[in-house]
Each structure stands twice: as C-alpha cells, then as structure tokens.
Amino acid sequence: MRALRSGTRDARWRGALELLSELRREPGLTRVEAARRAGLSSGSATEITTRLRAIDLVSEVPAPTTGRGRPTTTLQPHPRGPLVA
C-alpha cells in the first residue's frame, strides 16, 4: 500500500513539473492549453494548479477579453515565487 501511495504522489509531482515546464517556456498560457501541452487531463491540471497556487509558485490572472462567454484566466509565475536563472 505504501508503494502505491508513493507512486501516486510521484505521478502528481511529475504532472506539476510538466505544467511548470510549460509555463517556463511560455508564461501566460491558459490552464487548458498548459494541460494539453503537458499531456494532463483538465481535472489533473485544475488540481495541480490549485496546489501550485497554494505554495506561491503560480498565479492566475484574468486573460484579456476576446468576446462573449466566460472570462478565462492565464497562468503566470507567482510574483513572490522563487526565481530561477
């Protein structure tokens, strides 16, 4: 049972690393686009984004409006998050 929990935790952090890698390559992606590029489901992307926001690695900001429909957000590195050179 312990190995199963460890494997699940590792998979979750792999997904987070994939999402962060996509945001490093192109800040300002929507969650849906970042999930597609990272090969994640929308549910996984939502859960991962929530965890990354909680630890100040990612922030969501309103996207410019482009027409009708529900406004979307874009993912950005958190302004107080760690810096990497």
C-alpha positions in Angstrom: 0.0 0.0 0.0 2.8 2.4 0.8 4.4 1.9 -2.7 1.0 2.7 -4.3 0.7 6.0 -2.3 4.3 6.9 -3.1 3.7 6.2 -6.8 0.6 8.4 -6.9 2.5 11.2 -5.1 5.3 10.9 -7.6 2.9 11.0 -10.5 1.3 14.1 -9.1 4.6 15.9 -8.8 5.6 14.8 -12.3 2.5 16.4 -13.6 3.3 19.6 -11.6 6.8 19.6 -13.1 5.4 19.2 -16.6 3.0 22.1 -16.0 5.7 24.3 -14.6 8.0 23.5 -17.5 5.3 24.6 -20.0 4.8 27.8 -18.1 8.5 28.5 -18.0 8.6 28.0 -21.8 5.5 30.2 -22.4 4.1 32.3 -19.5 0.5 33.3 -19.9 -0.9 30.0 -21.1 -4.5 29.2 -20.1 -4.9 26.2 -17.9 -6.5 24.2 -20.7 -3.6 24.9 -23.1 -0.9 24.2 -20.5 -2.7 20.9 -19.6 -2.9 19.9 -23.3 0.8 20.6 -23.8 1.8 18.8 -20.7 -0.4 15.8 -21.5 -2.7 16.2 -18.5 -6.4 16.0 -18.1 -8.3 19.1 -17.3 -9.1 17.7 -13.8 -5.5 17.0 -13.1 -4.5 20.4 -14.3 -7.0 22.0 -12.0 -5.8 20.0 -9.0 -2.1 20.7 -9.8 -2.8 24.4 -10.4 -4.5 24.6 -7.0 -1.6 23.1 -5.3 0.9 25.3 -7.1 -1.1 28.4 -6.2 -1.2 27.4 -2.6 2.6 27.3 -2.4 3.0 30.6 -4.4 4.7 29.1 -7.5 1.9 30.0 -9.9 -0.8 32.7 -10.0 -3.8 33.0 -12.2 -4.7 36.4 -13.7 -7.6 37.4 -15.9 -7.0 37.0 -19.6 -7.8 39.8 -21.9 -11.4 39.6 -23.0 -11.8 38.5 -26.6 -15.5 38.3 -27.0 -18.5 36.7 -25.4 -18.5 33.8 -23.0 -17.0 33.0 -19.6 -13.8 35.0 -19.0 -10.7 32.8 -18.7 -7.5 33.2 -16.8 -3.9 32.7 -17.7 -1.2 31.1 -15.6 1.8 33.1 -14.6 4.8 32.6 -12.4 3.8 33.9 -8.9 5.4 37.4 -8.4 6.7 36.3 -4.9 7.6 32.8 -6.1 11.2 31.5 -6.4 13.4 32.8 -9.1 15.5 30.5 -11.3 18.3 31.6 -13.5 
